[in-house]
Amino acid sequence: MEYGLVALWLALYLLLGYVGATVAAALFPRFADRGVAFGVPVALVVLWLATYLLGRVSITAGVWVGVALLVVAAWLTADRFGTVDGRAYAEVAAVFTVAFLLVVWIRALDPAIVPIGGEKFLDYGLLKSLLRADSLPPEDMWFAGEPVAYYYGGHLLAAILTRLTGTAGQYAYNLALAGFYAILVTAAYGLAGAVAADRGVPRRLAAGLAAFFVGVASNLSTPVKFLVWVLPSGLSRSLADAAGYEVGGLAAGPDRFSYWSASRVITDEAGDFATYEPSAALVIDEFPLFAWLNGDLHAHMMSTGFLLLAAALCFSYYQTPAVEWRRRLALLFGALPALAGFVAVTNTWSFPSVAGLAMLTVAAAPADPRTLLPTGVAGRLRIDGVTGEGIRVGLAVAVAVCILALGLLWSLPFWLGAASGREVAVLPDRTNLAEFLAVHGAFVVPFWLYFYAQTGRAVGTREARIVGLAAVAFAALAATADLVAVGVLLPLLVGAWLFARSPTLSRSIDALPALADGGDRPVEFEAVLVMAGAGLALLVEFVFVRENVGRMNTVFKTYMQVWILWGVAVGPVLAWLVTRWRPAAERRRAWTTHGTRALLAVLVVSTSLYGVFALSAHADAAGEPTLNGTAYLDRTHPEEAEAIRWLDRREGRPTLVTAAPAGYEWETAEGKGASAPASLTGLPTVAGWFHEAQYRNDSVYQRRVEDVAIIYSGPAAEQRRLLERYDVQYVYVGPAERSRYERVTVDRLAGVSVAARGGDVVIYRVDQSEL
């Protein structure tokens, strides 16, 4: 186990957290801890922006300029806002350390960077490409000679940390993975605590609950299967038959548990979530613990902590009074667009969400958005009634559009690269009630209860019951019309909007839109997070990006954002329900106290079951602890291990030729290897993984596949022409190449000689001058 590297990376993160917390004080002056929890992401965004913008000339120069800018920014803000509060920093550092070490432990037990069960080859190949690159954008390791056609911002951030620590890539992969998890959990802890403190709700209780639900909790599929297992077998089978589900996985016994099945609850065709059968109809509905247990260094995981940074900036705007219009303008059109540019290159799926959060915040914040406009213009806009609400929403939309436009400018070089040919489609298969509640129930139930409680406080218990029954009836009716998400989420959206926009709910409909600046509200920023998550979850029921896997990728990349936003919101919500919900009647007060505490206990225990089973199984199956992601090669692929390591020691970015097309397995009977030599070294190959057909287009990719076949076994003249065209320097001939091509003849050319032999692999060097 590489304890020295663990200590080095943790020390770097904590140092960045302290320096970044000094800068964060200027962004979050009204947070209870002045934004200490966001020190690491703030520091990393500064480093990333400098590297990304200057990296067109030199990545190394960009990194060190970023370090200098961060130090200067910290010095300037410390002079104005003071130094970091030691106790607050120690608390956040403890949370970060626990989260970081948890994933270090998980990855040390299974550190392998393998092609199956995810996209680790893509992620590691991007990291290695960036470590080899002198400037941006990096060359595509699966499409030699062309820049990467994928969002690589998070991998660039991992490469920056790797360069600063001088760590080898095979170790940096897992250490960066642990860091991104710790950033996410710490950000959830900090934002939930700030929201709770602003409402007078116990800060640490809300923060701890948010950190749990974001970083540890699972969806409800595992506790449902566990419940089926503990029931008498006859009863469980009767219930399963009545519901149309097959008893499998954990439902058949703990020895049948699979950590994988909880991430494949939803199907786009008739199916069930009691067992997992591999199928293209399954939709990915990951949650953070599954994602980090599986171990991809993927975009939807690296962007999550920074999505919460965007939410924190929105909350800072929300807290800022109308008179401080300069600060609000700086947050909306200075800090948020720069962060949006970072998010666009890190995970393009989350880019619109930054603007969406800003839109909801501006519309719901106590400060009138007209105060962002010149006095003369603002004075001509109405502020009362429906027209006033329309103007408020219109201004919020305009702000969102401006943030998107400015974010595009910050990330402009990324958009000028290769573009995907995918298109937006509508009306996919929708999620049924059992699936929807299995995925979202742990959040939806407390949210419904929360707004029911707020309704009772505003208009009385009797009226709240009528509203609650009407909402349940609407949800049931929507479910019968295959509109489950509409039935469950629309009441949340309406309730959150009304409570967020009105200081007190009145029986007078005319009074609902009225909101005095800074008025006393029954809810606060948690309503914005609820609306943001509900809007995203509702959107993917009707709109998706068309791919050959249905709406799988759309749900996959969107639901993680929903989980993060709702995971933070549920912390203050549950803390309020447990400590602040007090009906007037003494009997109802006692029942409410015991009931909410029981609900909290049930939610925590049930959503913990996945972690108990998954981490126990993970530990039982573990080998010798190490963070070396490529150590497994000697054990599972000894015939290629030596050759791949030989390639990894080459300087620069010499172009390879390997078998194509390549898929999700190391090799198949048809010789479709997984581009291991390119993926594990960052050296570009002429045609790699078949995803390049999706990133660019199928005809361009297939043309390269045909060229690769000619290079290995075509006419000599064509071989020479293509070797020159792609500037090939090494030809890799291993098991996949021999299986794929009947007759390898490239070694007969003048200028092609043996460079290395290892196991079942021969690597040929191509001397372009002799071809």
C-alpha positions, -999 to 999 in steps of 0.1 A, spaced: 0 0 0 14 34 -10 8 53 23 33 80 13 13 89 -18 -20 90 2 -4 114 27 10 136 -1 -23 139 -19 -43 145 13 -19 172 24 -22 189 -10 -60 188 -9 -60 202 26 -35 229 17 -56 239 -13 -87 238 9 -71 263 33 -59 287 6 -92 283 -13 -112 290 19 -95 323 21 -107 332 -14 -141 317 -6 -147 342 22 -152 368 -5 -178 347 -23 -197 335 8 -195 362 34 -229 354 50 -223 316 53 -220 305 89 -184 293 82 -178 318 53 -176 290 28 -147 270 42 -163 238 29 -158 251 -7 -121 259 -3 -109 229 -23 -133 234 -53 -127 272 -54 -89 266 -55 -92 239 -81 -114 261 -104 -88 289 -102 -60 264 -111 -81 249 -139 -91 281 -155 -55 293 -158 -43 260 -171 -72 257 -196 -67 292 -210 -29 292 -211 -27 255 -219 -31 263 -256 5 275 -253 18 254 -224 1 232 -199 30 235 -175 30 273 -177 -7 273 -171 -4 252 -140 22 274 -124 4 306 -134 -27 292 -117 -8 285 -85 5 321 -86 -30 335 -92 -44 314 -63 -18 327 -39 -23 363 -50 -61 359 -47 -58 344 -12 -34 372 -1 -58 399 -14 -89 384 1 -72 377 35 -62 413 37 -99 424 33 -119 395 48 -95 382 74 -79 347 78 -98 314 78 -115 304 111 -95 276 125 -123 257 141 -144 258 110 -115 247 89 -107 218 112 -143 206 111 -144 207 72 -109 191 70 -121 162 92 -151 156 69 -129 158 38 -103 134 53 -129 108 63 -145 109 28 -111 108 11 -98 78 31 -130 59 26 -126 59 -12 -88 53 -9 -97 21 11 -124 11 -15 -100 16 -44 -70 0 -27 -90 -32 -24 -98 -32 -61 -77 -6 -80 -78 -22 -114 -83 0 -145 -102 -25 -166 -124 -21 -197 -155 -40 -184 -181 -27 -160 -177 10 -169 -154 33 -189 -122 32 -170 -102 27 -202 -116 60 -215 -110 78 -183 -75 66 -178 -66 71 -214 -77 107 -212 -56 112 -180 -25 97 -196 -30 117 -228 -31 149 -207 0 139 -188 19 133 -221 5 165 -237 25 197 -238 -5 218 -248 -43 217 -252 -64 201 -265 -48 167 -260 -45 143 -289 -72 116 -290 -56 83 -279 -83 64 -299 -81 86 -330 -45 96 -337 -38 130 -352 -71 146 -340 -79 164 -307 -101 147 -281 -138 149 -290 -150 144 -254 -154 166 -224 -120 163 -207 -121 191 -181 -122 168 -150 -94 147 -164 -74 179 -169 -80 188 -132 -67 153 -122 -37 158 -145 -30 192 -128 -29 175 -94 -8 146 -108 17 171 -122 19 190 -89 26 159 -69 48 142 -95 27 110 -92 27 82 -118 -6 79 -136 -15 45 -124 -16 57 -88 -30 92 -96 -61 77 -111 -74 63 -78 -61 92 -57 -79 117 -79 -110 96 -77 -109 97 -39 -104 135 -40 -134 141 -62 -156 121 -38 -143 140 -8 -150 173 -26 -186 162 -32 -193 151 3 -176 182 19 -195 205 -4 -228 188 5 -219 191 42 -211 228 38 -240 239 17 -267 220 37 -252 234 69 -252 270 55 -289 266 44 -299 252 78 -280 278 98 -297 305 77 -331 291 88 -323 285 124 -323 247 119 -295 227 137 -265 231 113 -245 200 120 -276 178 119 -286 191 85 -250 190 72 -244 155 85 -277 142 69 -268 158 36 -233 143 36 -249 109 44 -275 110 17 -251 123 -9 -221 101 -1 -234 69 15 -271 64 10 -285 42 -18 -319 42 -36 -347 20 -22 -342 -10 -45 -319 -27 -20 -341 -23 11 -371 -35 -10 -352 -66 -20 -340 -71 16 -376 -69 28 -387 -95 2 -359 -118 15 -369 -115 52 -406 -122 45 -418 -158 46 -409 -173 12 -445 -181 3 -457 -145 11 -427 -129 -7 -433 -150 -38 -470 -142 -38 -463 -105 -35 -437 -107 -63 -461 -126 -85 -489 -101 -79 -466 -73 -88 -452 -91 -118 -416 -92 -105 -391 -120 -105 -375 -128 -72 -337 -126 -77 -306 -109 -64 -307 -99 -27 -344 -108 -27 -333 -145 -30 -307 -142 -2 -277 -122 9 -254 -146 -10 -271 -134 -43 -264 -97 -36 -248 -78 -65 -236 -42 -60 -244 -37 -97 -282 -42 -97 -291 -11 -77 -278 10 -105 -301 -6 -131 -336 -2 -116 -354 15 -145 -362 -3 -178 -376 12 -210 -395 -20 -216 -414 -44 -194 -390 -55 -167 -383 -55 -130 -358 -42 -105 -357 -74 -83 -330 -89 -104 -306 -77 -130 -305 -92 -165 -281 -74 -189 -301 -57 -216 -300 -26 -237 -334 -18 -223 -320 -11 -189 -315 26 -179 -286 36 -157 -297 53 -125 -265 56 -105 -260 71 -71 -227 83 -57 -217 53 -36 -223 29 -65 -203 52 -88 -173 54 -66 -174 17 -57 -174 9 -94 -145 32 -98 -148 51 -131 -131 85 -132 -160 98 -152 -174 132 -160 -207 128 -141 -186 121 -109 -160 147 -113 -185 175 -119 -208 169 -90 -189 188 -63 -186 218 -86 -224 217 -94 -228 222 -56 -203 251 -58 -226 266 -84 -255 260 -60 -235 276 -32 -229 307 -53 -266 309 -60 -273 307 -23 -248 335 -17 -268 356 -42 -300 345 -24 -287 358 9 -274 391 -5 -299 420 1 -311 441 -28 -290 472 -18 -258 452 -25 -265 451 -62 -229 452 -72 -222 419 -53 -252 403 -68 -240 413 -103 -205 400 -96 -219 366 -85 -243 363 -115 -220 376 -143 -186 371 -128 -183 340 -107 -211 318 -121 -201 321 -158 -165 312 -151 -176 282 -131 -201 274 -159 -172 274 -184 -154 249 -162 -185 227 -159 -191 227 -197 -157 212 -204 -159 188 -174 -194 175 -179 -214 191 -207 -246 175 -193 -244 197 -162 -236 230 -181 -273 240 -185 -280 231 -149 -257 259 -137 -279 284 -156 -311 267 -144 -300 270 -108 -293 307 -113 -327 312 -130 -346 296 -101 -325 315 -76 -331 349 -92 -368 342 -95 -372 331 -59 -347 352 -40 -359 379 -16 -341 407 -36 -362 420 -65 -343 412 -97 -353 446 -111 -326 461 -88 -301 445 -112 -312 469 -139 -305 506 -143 -328 527 -121 -346 542 -151 -354 509 -166 -364 492 -134 -388 521 -125 -409 514 -156 -415 477 -147 -445 467 -126 -439 448 -94 -474 438 -84 -498 410 -94 -494 385 -122 -476 410 -144 -450 415 -117 -444 378 -114 -441 375 -151 -414 402 -152 -396 385 -123 -395 352 -142 -386 369 -174 -356 386 -158 -346 353 -143 -347 336 -177 -326 365 -192 -300 360 -164 -298 323 -172 -293 330 -209 -265 355 -201 -248 330 -179 -249 303 -207 -235 328 -232 -207 339 -209 -200 303 -200 -197 295 -236 -171 322 -240 -151 309 -211 -151 275 -226 -150 285 -263 -120 265 -274 -138 233 -263 -168 241 -285 -147 248 -315 -135 211 -315 -152 181 -330 -189 180 -324 -213 151 -318 -240 144 -343 -266 133 -317 -299 150 -317 -327 158 -292 -358 136 -293 -390 136 -274 -415 112 -257 -393 82 -246 -406 53 -226 -415 66 -192 -407 54 -157 -434 34 -139 -445 40 -103 -425 12 -87 -393 22 -105 -397 59 -98 -402 54 -61 -374 29 -59 -350 55 -73 -364 87 -58 -385 76 -29 -360 84 -2 -362 121 -12 -398 124 -25 -413 111 8 -397 137 31 -402 165 5 -440 157 3 -442 156 41 -423 188 44 -446 208 21 -476 192 38 -463 204 71 -456 239 58 -491 240 43 -506 231 77 -486 259 94 -498 284 68 -535 276 63 -544 252 91 -545 214 96 -579 208 80 -571 227 48 -537 210 46 -553 176 47 -576 186 18 -546 198 -2 -527 167 7 -555 144 -4 -559 163 -36 -522 160 -43 -524 122 -37 -554 119 -59 -536 138 -87 -506 116 -84 -527 84 -86 -546 98 -116 -514 107 -134 -500 72 -127 -529 56 -144 -521 78 -175 -485 67 -175 -474 101 -162 -460 90 -129 -433 117 -127 -458 144 -135 -481 132 -107 -453 130 -81 -432 160 -91 -457 186 -102 -471 190 -67 -436 195 -54 -428 221 -80 -460 240 -73 -456 238 -36 -420 248 -36 -427 277 -59 -456 291 -39 -438 288 -5 -406 302 -20 -424 332 -35 -448 340 -7 -439 351 29 -472 335 42 -497 314 23 -531 332 24 -565 321 15 -566 350 -9 -552 339 -43 -544 375 -51 -519 376 -22 -499 346 -34 -476 363 -59 -468 392 -35 -434 392 -19 -418 420 0 -381 422 -3 -366 401 24 -399 390 37 -404 362 63 -407 330 44 -419 295 54 -391 279 33 -358 291 21 -331 280 -4 -339 243 0 -370 250 -21 -348 261 -50 -328 228 -48 -361 208 -47 -374 226 -77 -341 222 -96 -340 184 -90 -377 180 -98 -374 199 -130 -345 177 -142 -362 145 -132 -394 156 -150 -375 167 -181 -360 133 -189 -395 117 -189 -403 137 -221 -370 148 -237 -338 129 -243 -307 128 -265 -312 102 -292 -286 74 -291 -285 37 -298 -293 30 -262 -326 49 -259 -327 74 -231 -301 55 -210 -274 81 -212 -298 110 -207 -312 95 -175 -277 84 -164 -261 119 -167 -292 137 -153 -302 115 -124 -268 120 -108 -274 157 -107 -309 151 -93 -294 129 -65 -269 156 -56 -293 185 -55 -319 166 -36 -293 150 -13 -283 185 -1 -319 197 2 -331 167 22 -306 175 50 -323 208 61 -357 194 53 -353 164 76 -336 185 103 -365 209 102 -391 181 103 -374 165 133 -366 197 153 -390 225 142 -423 209 131 -446 215 161 -484 214 155 -504 235 179 -523 206 195 -504 188 222 -514 153 211 -505 160 174 -473 175 186 -462 143 203 -473 122 174 -454 144 150 -422 143 170 -422 105 173 -433 101 137 -406 123 121 -379 107 142 -391 72 131 -392 83 95 -356 96 98 -344 64 114 -362 43 87 -346 63 59 -311 62 73 -312 25 81 -329 14 49 -306 35 26 -276 22 45 -282 -15 37 -266 -12 2 -234 1 17 -233 -26 43 -237 -54 18 -217 -38 -10 -187 -28 11 -187 -61 30 -186 -80 -3 -160 -57 -17 -137 -63 13 -142 -100 12 -132 -102 -24 -102 -80 -21 -66 -88 -28 -34 -72 -15 -41 -34 -10 -25 -11 -35 -35 20 -55 -16 8 -86 -44 6 -112 -23 -15 -137 -8 -40 -113 -33 -66 -124 -17 -69 -159 9 -93 -147 -18 -116 -133 -45 -115 -159 -27 -105 -191 9 -116 -187 12 -121 -225 8 -83 -230 19 -67 -197 56 -63 -206 48 -49 -240 23 -23 -226 48 -12 -200 75 -9 -226 52 14 -246 43 34 -215 80 43 -210 82 60 -245 86 97 -244 62 121 -262 32 108 -282 44 84 -310 14 70 -329 5 33 -327 -15 9 -348 -36 -16 -329 -65 -39 -339 -98 -21 -347 -126 -18 -340 -123 -22 -302 -150 -27 -276 -157 -32 -239 -137 -64 -236 -99 -69 -236 -103 -92 -266 -130 -113 -282 -131 -143 -306 -133 -118 -334 -101 -101 -322 -119 -69 -312 -95 -59 -285 -102 -31 -260 -74 -7 -273 -54 -16 -242 -20 -4 -255 -34 31 -262 -58 33 -232 -32 22 -207 -4 44 -220 -21 75 -235 -3 69 -268 -26 76 -298 -37 47 -320 -51 51 -355 -85 37 -346 -95 27 -311 -127 21 -291 -159 21 -312 -172 52 -292 -152 73 -317 -180 65 -342 -204 82 -318 -180 111 -310 -174 119 -346 -195 99 -371 -197 63 -382 -183 67 -417 -152 85 -406 -145 59 -380 -151 30 -403 -128 44 -429 -100 43 -403 -109 7 -393 -105 -2 -430 -72 16 -431 -59 -3 -401 -68 -36 -417 -48 -26 -448 -18 -15 -426 -17 -50 -411 -23 -71 -442 -29 -51 -473 -8 -44 -504 27 -31 -497 22 2 -515 -10 9 -496 7 -1 -463 35 24 -469 10 52 -479 -11 47 -448 18 44 -424 31 77 -437 -4 93 -437 -10 86 -400 27 91 -391 28 57 -375 59 50 -354 50 17 -337 29 -13 -350 15 -35 -322 10 -72 -330 -5 -91 -301 -33 -117 -296 -61 -94 -308 -42 -84 -339 -34 -120 -348 -70 -131 -342 -84 -102 -362 -62 -103 -392 -55 -136 -410 -21 -126 -423 1 -98 -408 25 -86 -435 35 -51 -423 68 -65 -409 80 -73 -445 82 -36 -454 116 -18 -456 118 6 -426 98 -17 -403 118 -35 -377 114 -52 -344 115 -27 -315 105 -49 -286 92 -84 -278 74 -94 -247 51 -123 -240 29 -129 -270 35 -94 -284 59 -80 -310 62 -43 -314 76 -30 -347 92 4 -351 85 23 -383 112 44 -397 94 69 -419 125 80 -437 130 44 -451 94 36 -461 
